[in-house]
């Protein structure tokens, strides 16, 4: 895989077809290096971290999008790597496609993508508004639980070490 020519170029694109009871779904995957931030405070922090680490810790943004017929977006997630941790953001699948193995497949792909992005662990935040038990069943460890963070719900911070891909 070659480095991107600029920060707007995604690389590592990959697509696969997922067979769902309602028909075929297209899973589209990729990531790109993010530009250094322009805000003076973030630039100062990046310079400080670079001095401590001895290198600039490039941040990456990854995505997994799931499309049904007519390019209808029906699920996916967003990843962001900072240092060696890759955070999962905005993981969602429409209700009619839950319980068929699609979520598990997306998490597996996210783990591989995170590894390509240089990550050594996946981290996420979720709540009882969502199916946090799903993450526990898929190897995530609960690091923190807070009550009252969301009215009437519990909030969770979770972690999963990325296993090396067997070649």
PEHU-V158938 format. One record per pair of residues at least 24 apart in sequence whose ideal C-beta (glycine too) atoms are under 7 Angstrom apart, sorted by the first residue. I is the first residue (numbers start at 0). GAP is how many residues later the second one is. D is the distance in Angstrom with one decimal. If there is no record, write none. Layout:
i=I gap=GAP d=D
i=I gap=GAP d=D
//
This chain:
i=3 gap=28 d=5.9
i=3 gap=29 d=5.7
i=6 gap=25 d=6.6
i=6 gap=26 d=5.4
i=6 gap=27 d=6.4
i=6 gap=28 d=4.3
i=11 gap=104 d=5.6
i=17 gap=84 d=6.0
i=17 gap=87 d=6.2
i=19 gap=77 d=6.1
i=19 gap=80 d=5.8
i=19 gap=82 d=6.8
i=20 gap=79 d=6.4
i=22 gap=46 d=6.6
i=24 gap=41 d=5.4
i=24 gap=42 d=6.7
i=24 gap=43 d=5.8
i=24 gap=49 d=6.9
i=25 gap=41 d=4.6
i=26 gap=37 d=6.4
i=26 gap=39 d=5.4
i=26 gap=82 d=6.8
i=27 gap=37 d=4.7
i=27 gap=39 d=6.7
i=28 gap=35 d=5.1
i=28 gap=80 d=5.9
i=28 gap=84 d=5.9
i=29 gap=32 d=6.9
i=29 gap=33 d=6.1
i=30 gap=29 d=5.3
i=30 gap=30 d=6.3
i=30 gap=31 d=3.5
i=30 gap=82 d=6.2
i=30 gap=86 d=5.4
i=31 gap=28 d=6.8
i=31 gap=29 d=6.0
i=32 gap=25 d=5.4
i=32 gap=27 d=5.7
i=33 gap=25 d=4.4
i=33 gap=26 d=6.4
i=33 gap=27 d=5.5
i=56 gap=25 d=6.8
i=56 gap=26 d=5.4
i=59 gap=57 d=4.4
i=61 gap=51 d=5.0
i=61 gap=55 d=5.7
i=63 gap=42 d=5.6
i=63 gap=45 d=5.6
i=63 gap=46 d=6.1
i=63 gap=49 d=6.9
i=65 gap=36 d=7.0
i=74 gap=27 d=6.8
i=76 gap=29 d=6.2
i=76 gap=33 d=6.0
i=78 gap=31 d=6.2
i=78 gap=34 d=6.3
i=78 gap=35 d=6.1
i=78 gap=38 d=6.9
i=80 gap=33 d=6.9
i=80 gap=36 d=4.5
i=80 gap=37 d=6.2
i=80 gap=38 d=5.1
i=83 gap=34 d=7.0
i=83 gap=35 d=6.0
i=83 gap=36 d=4.3
i=83 gap=37 d=6.7
i=84 gap=34 d=6.4
i=84 gap=36 d=5.1
i=84 gap=38 d=5.2
i=85 gap=28 d=3.8
i=85 gap=31 d=6.0
i=85 gap=33 d=3.6
i=85 gap=36 d=5.5
i=86 gap=36 d=5.2
i=86 gap=37 d=6.5
i=87 gap=34 d=6.0
i=87 gap=36 d=4.1
i=102 gap=31 d=6.3
i=103 gap=34 d=6.4
i=106 gap=31 d=5.3
i=110 gap=51 d=5.7
i=111 gap=53 d=6.2
i=113 gap=48 d=5.8
i=114 gap=47 d=5.3
i=114 gap=50 d=6.0
i=118 gap=43 d=5.9
i=119 gap=42 d=5.6
i=120 gap=38 d=6.0
i=120 gap=39 d=6.6
i=120 gap=40 d=5.3
i=120 gap=41 d=5.9
i=121 gap=38 d=4.6
i=121 gap=40 d=6.3
i=122 gap=35 d=6.9
i=122 gap=36 d=5.3
i=123 gap=34 d=5.3
i=124 gap=30 d=6.8
i=124 gap=31 d=6.9
i=124 gap=32 d=5.5
i=125 gap=30 d=5.3
i=125 gap=32 d=6.8
i=126 gap=26 d=5.0
i=126 gap=27 d=6.3
i=126 gap=28 d=4.9
i=126 gap=29 d=6.5
i=127 gap=25 d=4.6
i=127 gap=26 d=4.8
i=128 gap=24 d=5.4
i=131 gap=24 d=5.1
//
